[in-house]
Amino acid sequence: MRFTNPVIPGFYPDPSICRAGEDYYLVTSSFHYFPAVPIFHSRDLVHWKQIGHCLDRDSQVDLSQVPSSLGIFAPTLRYINGYFYMITTNVKAKSGTFGENFFVRATHPSGPWSDPIRLDWPGIDPSLYCHTDGRVYITGTSDFLYEEVGIYQAEINLDSGKLLTPRRLVWKGTGGMSPEGPHLYGIHGQYYLMISEGGTEYGHMVTIARSQNPFGPFESNPDNPILSHRSMDSAIQATGHADLVQFHDGSWWAVCLGIRSVSRKHNLGRETFLAPVSWSKDGWPVIGSNGQIGIQMTGPSFNTDQLSQTPEYCDNFLDHKLDDTWNFLRNPYQTDWSLSERPGWVTLHGSPITLNDCASPAFIGRRQQHMECTVSSILEFEPVQEGEEAGMTVFMDERFHYEIALTLIEGRKTVFLRKRVGSLSVIEGQTEYQGTTIKLEIEADTQWYTFSFYDLHGETIRLGRGERGLLSSEVAGGFTGVYFGLYATGNGRSSTSPAYFNLFNYSIYNREV
């Protein structure tokens, strides 16, 4: 069987995977988006379906004061003694020191997940490993300010979250910057410690060491790195942050992050890739083909009775809760949105907060997962005051976004296209609009976002376009990817008029993954 990478396209980085019988579950980082830590299910490692989020309540996670691209970093998912454990970091400051590590648990990965058990454990990227004797180990990074750089470990009690042994440095890595993302495994009668180095950019790589003791000393693999696309002419770049799993047919596999860039710029974020793992005669894992992975790869005959999520997606907002596809920017204000106020529509009440603010605007968004796609939605909105606006956005962060929206300008209802790039903001195009209902559309390709609307006669009016590359991580920075969002704002004061959205459509041009 051949499969196509990425197996989970779009902004789904730092994948961690676990197995329960013949079922497989995977989580990824979510940073400042809420609900946090999306969780997926598969029976063949290729076709994944989201079944919820691990952190979907304010009591579990507070992202209200978290700057963009901070928040929930690198979760690890493990199945231990009948419970699923998700351990992660909520990073609240750029140094990485001012955050908290915690874990939640559930009897079923779709939830409900417990309130967090908070840990006296610094650093980021915590991971858990349970030995066959019942001992559990926590592994993570240094605290960046007061400890020598490297990977630290201790034994932990999962009921209390208390450490049972002193925290100790177990491996410094191979010399690459930012040793992080550690996972400890017991395989072939030895302990393997797999980490990422080189920074989560184009120099990213995965390295591994092993020992007869969980606290080392660890022997570095002489063939490190076991995964890297550094300095390669490949459609996939920045591969790293891997996790291993043994399939129930005995084969070994790795999930990892990577990017698909165009002209050395990527805006979909870091995505989840899958690769086979073989073992050398010396007992070292080899990811992919000598440490490289491809868009098309060959695997064994999986059980493929599970359907993948279709790339064509339509939401008519008829359910009592938002589909798992949607996210808010940080913890939302419950008065800003509703599915019950007007059944069949999502209602957004514009607050004083705008898309330019590092806060929680009236916004729901979903990831852009394909380079070439089209999104559209029907908006019903009657602005009463100058500054009230509602529409659709292509959102990277509060300093880099484009939007097409309805507003009131000098007493005239107007549809406009605005582009915000860094400190620059410009109205690209605008035209007066007479109706209260409008269909907005955004078309994406490898170079441009094109913004259009349908007038009262059903004709398409194109307002303009914005460069895809200006919403890339290479320009905007950060760790996330582009979202398509629905939003409303009063631009400094509360809107007096609600915005109603219906029939959100996401479609792709071809069968691109």
Secondary structure, DSSP 8 states (H G I E B T S, - for coil): -EEES-SB-SS--S-EEEEETTEEEEE---BTEESEEEEEEESSSSS-EEEEEEE-STTT---TT--TT-EEEEEEEEEETTEEEEEEEEE-STTS-SEEEEEEEESSTTS-----EEES--SS--EEEE-TTS-EEEEEE--SSSS-SSEEEEEE-TTT--BSS--EEEE--SS-S--EEEEEEEETTEEEEEEEES-SSTT-EEEEEEESSTT---EE-TT--SEE-TT---S-EEEEEEEEEE-TTS-EEEEEEEE--BTTB--S--EEEEEEEEE-TTS-EEETTTS---SEEE-------S----S-EEE---SSS--TT-BEESS--GGGEESSSSTTSEEE--BS--TTSSS--EEEEEE---SSEEEEEEEEE---STT-EEEEEEEEETTEEEEEEEEEETTEEEEEEEEEETTEEEEEEEEE---SEEEEEEEE-SSEEEEEEE-TTS-EEEEEEEEGGGGSHHHH-SS---EEEEEEE-SSS--SS-EEEEEEEEEESSS--
